[in-house]
Amino acid sequence: MQKIKSLMARQGLKSPQESMADLSPVENLRIPSTEELRELRQQPIDPQAEQEIIDSIEEVYFSNDSFDMVRHELEKLPPELNLQELEEYREKLKRQQAAVSKRVADLILEKQPSYVKELERVTALQTNLQLGAVICTNARRQLRVAKEEFTEASLGLLANQKRRQLLTGLLKSLRTIKTLQRTDVRLSEMLEEEDYPGAIQLCLECQKAASTFKHYSCISELNSKLQDTLEQIEEQLDVALSKTCKHFDVLHYTKVQKAYTLLGKTQTAMDQLHMHFTQAIHNTVFQVVLGYVELCAGNADTKFQKMQYKDLCTHITLDSYIPCLMDLCKALWEVMLSYHRTMQWHEEHDKQKATSSQDDAAAEPDESTVDRSYVKKKLEHGLTRIWQDVQLKVKVYILGTDMSNFKYDDFIVVLDVISRLMQVGEEFCGSKSEVLQESIKRQSVNYFKNYHRARLEELRMFLENETWELCPVKSNFNIDQLHEFKFMGQCRSPSVSPSRQAASSVSPALEEPSLFQQYHQDGNPFEMHIEHKEEETEDVLASNGYESDELEKSVYQDYDSDSDVPDELKQDYVDEQTGDAPLKSVSRETIRSKKKSDYNLSKASAPILTNTTLNVIRLVGKYMQMMNILKPIAFDVIHCVSQLFDYYLYAVYTFFGRNDMYESSGLGLISSRLRTTLNRIQESLIDMDSVGENAGVHGPPEDRKEKVPSPHLSQMVVLTDSATLYGLAQRVVATESLVFLAEQFESLQFHLDTMMPAAKKPFLQQFYSQTVSTASELRKPIYWIVAAKAIDYEQMLLMMAGVKWDIKEIMSQHNIYVDVLLKEFEQFNKRLSDVSRHVRIPLPVSNVLWEHCIRLANRTLVEGYANVKKCSNEGRALMQLDFQQFLMKLEKLTDLRPIPDKEFVETYIKAYYLTENDMEQFIKNHREYSMKQLANLVNVCLGSHINKRARQKLLAAIDDIDRPKR
């Protein structure tokens, strides 16, 4: 310990006790005395024992510095004191104190180097502080000297300079404020010039400047005034934006959009624009309809202006309906065109922005990109919304008037306009225009129902007044030439000639531009539509029905002559008529055979039709026009088209083909298919119960509403005159006009099929297979009546009855009835030629007539032979001679091959020579002969090679055949 003290004395340091005395009372710890330290050193040092002693000290001694240990120990004394115990406890405390003191002394010695080092730092710090105090004293002294020596004039100069600078700034601010006060005049001028971007730019700059000088009291009033001006600019800008909805101007719209961009309200502008477009549609249609309503009303009544648009549409008159619809569509077109051009402007603007952003190094702000994306989506969604508003407005107008009494051409104009409007809608937003389709379908079904009913009544009137005279049309007549079929354009059926198809396929080589491309700058698709309609013309009627009267006469002269036709005439016919081969083949065995069958070579290519036929064809064209525009009612229209054909076919059959002698003839004149068709028409279309001309119109029962009374042949048509072959000319015109009509229907099948819904196509196929294809089958029953009356078959039967057939020798001369019959055929041939001078008799018609006449003659021969009571083998040979003579002469009159029913006669004559067994087989196999004819055959053969027993057997066989029929 002495060594430690001496070391500390050499270093000028205080002892730990002295150092501790400088500390605060809190930090002051009790240091053991010298005696105590000595005692501590004398005690054995056992670290473990020392630690145990320290651990035995109570915790309270370590609690805080203000602990009063003496009081604590006194309070622990028991009430009764024991000296020995006190001594022991005192010794314990002393040991604890000694252990703590020793531990403290060890710690002091252990931390002595750190303590010395830190004490040196404190000393150095004290020295630095004393130096700093000296420096501060010197500085204060020098500042005091500078203050005393600095002149008052220098400070005055600085103050004046500062004041000058403040006044200069104030002058500039006052001038700016003066400019701001005069800004409203310039803003008004810019607004009048519609320089909205400049006005907004100026107003924003003024607001920015005003915010700079807001500390002036006069600026607060100016600030509110600028805010009002900015709001006024926004209002005028909104008005300017609304103007673009009807008449889009690129420069005007560019100014407006730039102005909104400066305001930072691009999205708001787009919302406002769509609201203005909606308002523009409403205002436009209302003003257009209101103008027509007030014009038609003829007075200045203001009640119409207060009406709703829906109620206003009901006041449109029929005369003003189409002009108003046209103006309505034109106005709506302008609105949609403006919207379309607005979208184009934004697309081009976006492309320019995208290009400029790629060129610039700096990236485009995200806010601008968001605005452009919002505008694009808003415009795309607005397409459907705008078109929906247009559809709803037009729908209200369409349904506001009953169109059932419209003229056809007017209704077609309405359909065309709406069709064009739907085309606009499809190009505008790709819409199928379901709203317009549904509304126009409702009107069309209502209109077409009444229209078709009136047309059927009109057709009945035409048929009842038709004289069945030939309608003079050009030889190259085609339904394409009719005004009603112009709409078909390229859509032709495969029946059109390849050259016509090729010609029609060349024109649309380039794709037609859209309506928005065609009328981008000026014009209107609805105006062009009407002009196009007015330009359509047709030229189908010939001057006299024939294209060469001289050629016609020359051919007639050749027919009257028995000489052969020279080759030159044949060549002239081909060259003069069309330059090509005729429709019917000329390559017969000889020109003579051609002469015998086709009675009007000069008119071979001229179609046979009547005014009524032409009217029906026009009606079909009109129906197809309506069907082409309105696909949804295609089936209803085609069903009505089929009724037109049905009624025409039924009328021709009723006028010229109905006869009770059909069934008894056994010739199968009416096929089962034709009979089924006629029965179907009669049940579904003909009102058999109607009486009087208008019975089917006024108040018919529900099940007869769709039916039409059966037509009656005009009294001017005479079918009983033998000189005209019982109205053959009228019969030919009627029948062949029906066949021509069927051919036109065949040519339209492909076009009708394309418009027919898939589910309804079987109806169309059935109509063509069971009705249209049966038109030519009416030739048989109609011409059979002529054939039955043209030749006197009864006279021939009477003459045959006077012939003696049981002769004993073979005759070389035929009977006189053959010459009489041939004379009848020659007269028939002459009458055919006479008729053909007025009406061309086509080859199929002449063939049917000759077939019927020959068939009836042959059956009359068989009937005459069946009336023979007695006949020898020589008599049968005479029958064969007569028939061969008849055939030989007949073949010179007609080129019809083979001769109809030739085998019918020959087989019957030859049956006379059959044996009993062969005769029985003959009876079973040849049921085409009547029971009377078969029975007569058996009776005549009795006695020659058939006995009575065999006769009974054969008659029984005939009776067995006849029994099922009964």
HUSUL-V869809 format. One record per backbone hydrogen bond with DSSP energy under -1.0 kcal/mol. CO is the residue of the C=O (numbers start at 1). NH is the residue of the N-H. E is the energy in kcal/mol with one decimal. If there is no record, write none. Layout:
CO:NH:E, CO:NH:E
This chain:
1:5:-2.2, 2:6:-2.2, 3:7:-2.1, 4:8:-2.1, 5:9:-1.8, 6:10:-1.8, 7:11:-1.5, 8:13:-2.6, 9:12:-1.0, 15:19:-3.2, 16:20:-2.6, 17:21:-1.4, 24:28:-1.4, 33:37:-2.4, 34:38:-2.4, 35:39:-3.1, 36:40:-2.4, 37:41:-2.2, 38:42:-2.1, 39:43:-1.5, 46:50:-3.3, 47:51:-2.4, 48:52:-2.0, 49:53:-2.2, 50:54:-2.2, 51:55:-2.3, 52:56:-1.3, 54:57:-1.2, 58:61:-1.1, 59:62:-1.7, 60:63:-1.2, 68:72:-1.7, 69:73:-2.5, 70:74:-2.4, 71:75:-2.5, 74:77:-1.1, 82:86:-2.5, 83:87:-2.6, 84:88:-2.5, 85:89:-2.7, 86:90:-2.7, 87:91:-2.5, 88:92:-2.0, 89:93:-2.3, 90:94:-2.3, 91:95:-2.5, 92:96:-2.3, 93:97:-2.8, 94:98:-3.1, 95:99:-2.5, 96:100:-2.3, 97:101:-2.9, 98:102:-2.7, 99:103:-2.2, 100:104:-2.6, 101:105:-3.0, 102:106:-2.3, 103:107:-2.1, 104:108:-2.6, 105:109:-2.4, 106:110:-2.0, 107:111:-2.0, 111:115:-2.1, 112:116:-2.1, 113:117:-2.2, 114:118:-2.5, 115:119:-1.9, 116:120:-1.6, 117:121:-1.6, 118:122:-1.8, 119:123:-1.7, 120:124:-2.2, 121:125:-2.2, 122:126:-1.9, 123:127:-1.7, 124:128:-2.1, 125:129:-2.0, 126:130:-1.6, 127:131:-1.6, 128:132:-2.3, 129:133:-2.0, 130:134:-1.3, 131:135:-1.9, 132:136:-2.3, 133:137:-1.8, 134:138:-2.0, 135:139:-2.3, 136:140:-2.3, 137:141:-1.6, 138:142:-2.2, 139:143:-2.5, 140:144:-2.0, 141:145:-1.6, 142:146:-2.3, 143:147:-2.4, 144:148:-1.7, 145:149:-2.2, 146:150:-1.8, 152:156:-1.4, 153:157:-2.0, 154:158:-1.7, 155:159:-2.0, 156:160:-2.3, 157:161:-2.2, 158:162:-2.1, 159:163:-2.1, 160:164:-2.3, 161:165:-2.1, 162:166:-2.0, 163:167:-2.2, 164:168:-2.3, 165:169:-2.0, 166:170:-2.0, 167:171:-2.4, 168:172:-2.0, 169:173:-2.2, 170:174:-2.5, 171:175:-2.3, 172:176:-2.3, 173:177:-2.5, 174:178:-2.3, 175:179:-2.2, 176:180:-2.5, 177:181:-2.1, 178:182:-1.2, 180:183:-1.1, 183:187:-2.4, 184:188:-1.9, 185:189:-1.9, 186:190:-2.4, 187:191:-2.2, 188:192:-2.1, 189:193:-1.7, 190:195:-2.8, 191:194:-1.2, 194:196:-1.5, 195:199:-2.3, 196:200:-2.6, 197:201:-2.7, 198:202:-2.6, 199:203:-2.5, 200:204:-2.9, 201:205:-2.1, 202:206:-2.4, 203:207:-2.3, 204:208:-2.3, 205:209:-2.6, 206:210:-2.8, 207:211:-2.2, 208:212:-1.1, 209:213:-1.3, 213:216:-2.0, 218:222:-1.2, 219:223:-2.7, 220:224:-1.7, 221:225:-1.8, 222:226:-2.4, 223:227:-1.9, 224:228:-2.1, 225:229:-2.2, 226:230:-2.4, 227:231:-2.0, 228:232:-2.2, 229:233:-2.4, 230:234:-2.1, 231:235:-2.1, 232:236:-2.4, 233:237:-2.5, 234:238:-2.1, 235:239:-1.9, 236:240:-2.5, 237:241:-2.2, 238:242:-1.9, 239:243:-1.2, 242:245:-1.3, 243:246:-1.0, 243:247:-1.6, 249:253:-2.9, 250:254:-2.5, 251:255:-2.1, 252:256:-2.1, 253:257:-2.7, 254:258:-2.4, 255:259:-2.3, 256:260:-2.4, 257:261:-2.1, 258:262:-2.1, 259:263:-1.8, 260:265:-2.6, 265:269:-2.3, 266:270:-1.7, 267:271:-2.1, 268:272:-2.5, 269:273:-2.5, 270:274:-1.9, 271:275:-1.7, 272:276:-2.5, 273:277:-2.3, 274:278:-2.2, 275:279:-2.3, 276:280:-2.9, 277:281:-2.3, 278:282:-2.0, 279:283:-3.0, 280:284:-2.7, 281:285:-2.3, 282:286:-2.1, 283:287:-2.5, 284:288:-2.4, 285:289:-2.4, 286:290:-2.7, 287:291:-2.3, 288:292:-1.7, 289:293:-2.6, 290:294:-2.7, 291:295:-1.9, 292:296:-2.7, 293:297:-2.2, 294:298:-1.7, 304:307:-1.2, 308:312:-2.4, 309:313:-1.9, 312:315:-1.6, 313:316:-1.2, 320:324:-2.2, 321:325:-2.4, 322:326:-2.9, 323:327:-2.6, 324:328:-2.6, 325:329:-2.6, 326:330:-2.6, 327:331:-2.6, 328:332:-2.5, 329:333:-2.4, 330:334:-2.0, 331:335:-1.7, 332:336:-2.6, 333:337:-3.1, 334:338:-2.1, 335:339:-2.1, 336:340:-2.7, 337:341:-2.8, 338:342:-2.1, 339:343:-2.3, 340:344:-2.1, 341:345:-2.4, 342:346:-2.1, 343:347:-2.4, 344:348:-2.6, 345:349:-2.5, 346:350:-2.7, 347:351:-2.1, 348:352:-2.3, 349:353:-2.3, 350:354:-2.7, 351:355:-2.4, 352:356:-2.5, 353:357:-2.4, 354:358:-1.5, 355:359:-1.6, 356:360:-2.2, 365:369:-1.5, 366:370:-2.4, 367:371:-2.3, 368:372:-2.3, 369:373:-2.3, 370:374:-2.5, 371:375:-2.7, 372:376:-2.4, 373:377:-2.2, 374:378:-2.6, 375:379:-2.5, 376:380:-2.2, 377:381:-2.6, 378:382:-2.0, 379:383:-1.1, 381:385:-1.4, 382:386:-3.2, 383:387:-2.4, 384:388:-2.4, 385:389:-2.1, 386:390:-2.3, 387:391:-2.8, 388:392:-2.4, 389:393:-2.2, 390:394:-2.5, 391:395:-2.9, 392:396:-2.1, 393:397:-1.7, 394:398:-2.8, 395:399:-2.7, 403:406:-2.1, 407:411:-2.7, 408:412:-2.8, 409:413:-2.0, 410:414:-2.1, 411:415:-2.7, 412:416:-3.1, 413:417:-2.7, 414:418:-2.7, 415:419:-2.9, 416:420:-2.8, 417:421:-2.5, 418:422:-2.6, 419:423:-2.0, 420:424:-2.3, 421:425:-2.3, 422:426:-2.3, 423:427:-2.2, 424:428:-2.2, 425:429:-2.6, 425:431:-1.1, 426:430:-1.6, 433:437:-2.8, 434:438:-2.5, 435:439:-2.1, 436:440:-2.9, 437:441:-2.0, 438:442:-2.1, 439:443:-2.0, 440:444:-2.5, 441:445:-3.0, 442:446:-1.9, 443:447:-3.1, 444:448:-3.8, 445:449:-2.0, 446:450:-1.6, 447:451:-3.3, 448:452:-3.0, 449:453:-1.8, 450:454:-2.4, 451:455:-2.4, 452:456:-2.5, 453:457:-2.0, 454:458:-2.5, 455:459:-2.9, 456:460:-2.4, 457:461:-2.2, 458:462:-2.7, 459:463:-2.7, 460:464:-2.3, 461:465:-1.3, 472:542:-1.0, 474:477:-1.7, 478:481:-2.2, 479:482:-1.4, 482:485:-1.4, 483:486:-1.2, 485:488:-1.2, 488:491:-2.8, 490:492:-2.3, 493:496:-1.9, 497:501:-2.4, 498:502:-2.8, 499:503:-2.2, 500:504:-2.2, 501:505:-1.7, 506:509:-1.1, 514:518:-2.4, 515:519:-2.5, 524:528:-1.8, 525:529:-1.4, 526:530:-1.5, 527:531:-2.0, 528:532:-2.3, 529:533:-1.6, 530:534:-1.9, 531:535:-1.1, 540:474:-2.6, 548:552:-2.0, 549:553:-2.6, 550:554:-2.4, 551:555:-2.0, 552:556:-2.2, 553:557:-2.6, 554:558:-1.8, 555:559:-1.9, 556:560:-2.1, 557:561:-1.3, 566:570:-1.3, 567:571:-2.3, 568:572:-3.0, 569:573:-2.6, 570:574:-1.8, 571:575:-2.4, 572:576:-3.2, 573:577:-1.8, 574:578:-1.2, 574:579:-2.0, 586:588:-2.6, 590:594:-1.2, 591:595:-2.2, 592:596:-1.7, 594:598:-2.0, 601:604:-1.7, 609:471:-3.1, 610:614:-2.5, 611:615:-2.2, 612:616:-2.6, 613:617:-2.6, 614:618:-2.4, 615:619:-2.4, 616:620:-2.6, 617:621:-2.3, 618:622:-2.5, 619:623:-3.0, 620:624:-2.6, 621:625:-2.1, 622:626:-2.2, 623:627:-2.5, 624:628:-2.8, 625:629:-1.7, 626:630:-2.6, 631:634:-1.9, 633:637:-2.3, 634:638:-2.8, 635:639:-2.6, 636:640:-1.8, 637:641:-2.6, 638:642:-2.5, 639:643:-1.4, 640:644:-1.7, 641:645:-1.8, 642:646:-2.8, 643:647:-2.8, 644:648:-2.1, 645:649:-2.8, 646:650:-3.0, 647:651:-2.4, 648:652:-2.4, 649:653:-2.4, 650:654:-2.9, 651:655:-2.9, 652:656:-2.3, 653:657:-2.1, 653:658:-1.4, 659:662:-1.2, 661:665:-1.3, 662:666:-1.0, 671:675:-2.6, 672:676:-2.4, 673:677:-2.2, 674:678:-2.6, 675:679:-2.4, 676:680:-2.4, 677:681:-2.5, 678:682:-2.3, 679:683:-2.2, 680:684:-2.6, 681:685:-2.5, 681:686:-1.3, 685:708:-3.3, 686:688:-1.2, 694:697:-1.4, 694:698:-1.9, 701:704:-1.5, 702:705:-1.1, 704:707:-1.1, 708:687:-2.8, 714:717:-1.4, 721:726:-2.9, 722:725:-1.6, 724:728:-2.1, 727:731:-2.5, 728:732:-3.3, 729:733:-2.6, 730:734:-2.7, 731:735:-3.1, 732:736:-2.9, 733:737:-1.7, 734:738:-1.6, 735:739:-2.2, 736:740:-2.8, 737:741:-2.5, 738:742:-2.5, 739:743:-2.2, 740:744:-2.1, 741:745:-2.1, 742:746:-2.3, 743:747:-2.1, 744:748:-1.2, 748:752:-2.7, 749:753:-2.8, 750:754:-1.9, 751:755:-1.1, 752:756:-1.2, 757:760:-1.3, 760:764:-1.1, 761:765:-2.5, 762:766:-2.6, 763:767:-2.5, 764:768:-2.2, 765:769:-2.6, 766:770:-2.6, 767:771:-1.7, 767:772:-2.0, 768:773:-1.8, 771:774:-1.1, 772:775:-1.5, 775:778:-1.4, 776:779:-1.4, 778:782:-2.0, 779:783:-2.7, 780:784:-1.6, 783:787:-2.5, 784:788:-2.7, 785:789:-1.2, 786:790:-2.5, 791:793:-1.6, 792:796:-1.2, 793:797:-1.9, 794:798:-2.2, 795:799:-2.4, 796:800:-2.4, 797:801:-1.9, 800:803:-1.2, 805:872:-1.9, 816:820:-2.2, 817:821:-2.5, 818:822:-2.5, 819:823:-2.4, 820:824:-2.0, 821:825:-1.9, 822:826:-2.5, 823:827:-2.5, 824:828:-2.3, 825:829:-2.6, 826:830:-2.2, 827:831:-2.5, 828:832:-2.3, 829:833:-1.9, 830:834:-2.3, 831:835:-2.8, 832:836:-2.5, 835:838:-1.7, 835:839:-2.4, 841:599:-1.1, 842:846:-2.4, 843:847:-2.6, 844:848:-2.1, 845:849:-2.6, 846:850:-2.8, 847:851:-2.7, 848:852:-2.7, 849:853:-2.7, 850:854:-3.0, 851:855:-2.8, 852:856:-2.9, 853:857:-2.6, 854:858:-2.9, 855:859:-2.4, 856:860:-2.2, 857:861:-2.4, 858:862:-2.3, 859:863:-2.5, 860:864:-2.8, 861:865:-2.9, 862:866:-2.1, 865:868:-1.1, 872:876:-2.1, 873:877:-2.0, 874:878:-2.0, 875:879:-2.1, 876:880:-2.1, 877:881:-2.3, 878:882:-3.0, 879:883:-2.5, 880:884:-2.6, 881:885:-2.5, 882:886:-2.3, 883:887:-2.5, 884:888:-2.7, 885:889:-2.1, 886:890:-2.2, 887:891:-2.4, 890:893:-1.2, 890:894:-1.5, 899:902:-1.5, 901:905:-1.4, 902:906:-2.3, 903:907:-2.9, 904:908:-1.0, 905:909:-2.4, 906:910:-2.5, 907:911:-1.3, 909:912:-1.3, 910:913:-1.6, 911:914:-1.4, 915:919:-2.9, 916:920:-2.1, 917:921:-2.1, 918:922:-2.5, 919:923:-2.2, 920:924:-1.6, 921:925:-2.0, 922:926:-2.3, 930:934:-2.3, 931:935:-2.8, 932:936:-2.5, 933:937:-1.8, 934:938:-1.9, 935:939:-2.5, 936:940:-2.7, 937:941:-1.4, 941:944:-1.5, 941:945:-1.5, 941:946:-1.0, 946:943:-2.5, 947:951:-2.3, 948:952:-2.5, 949:953:-2.1, 950:954:-2.6, 951:955:-2.7, 952:956:-2.1, 953:957:-1.9, 954:958:-2.2, 955:959:-2.3, 956:960:-2.2, 957:961:-1.7, 958:962:-1.8, 959:963:-1.7, 962:966:-1.1
